[in-house]
């Protein structure tokens, strides 16, 4: 019987691949000290986890020599309203990838309230994958500049971006009041 059609679907990646460097033999890093990598904000456009190095194609028994802790990332030119300036670098040996996670500024997406913020009934907030792409605690509302809050944060229903969930260890919806702010914690 002839094949009339074939369909192929690819698995979606949990990592962003812009800026990936592919190691075919060996990457030699210093055992100590610092090696600075300068990233382009036109390639690393949003917070999240990027494949910094992919060594799947390397036949070398030690595809990465030296210490990943010697890598320093220069984020000069990045939007500080969006990026926190902090990052982590992790070697995921099972996937043969070195992952760079650029963290979101906790104030990115904050709504500043000058009047009264009232949440007396159910409100659903859909969080953007651009602003809320990494795990952490984010400020949703801030009324410290002269505003006030009435109601209950338990009336908020948070829809996190794909790959994230609300931290129910904080509260059932991941929200809390901290001083003059309402925060949400994502895992």
Buried (B, 14 or more C-beta within 10 A) or exposed (E): EEEEEEEEEEEEEEBBEEBBEEBEEBBEBEEEEEEEBEBEBEEBBBBBBBBBBBBEEBEEEEBBEBEBEBBEBEBEEBEEEBBBEBBEBEBEEEBBBBBBBBBBBBBBBBEBBEEEBEBEEEEEBEBEBBBBBBBBBBBBBBBEEEBEBEBEBEBBBBEBBEBBEBBEEBBEBBBBEEEBBBBBBBE
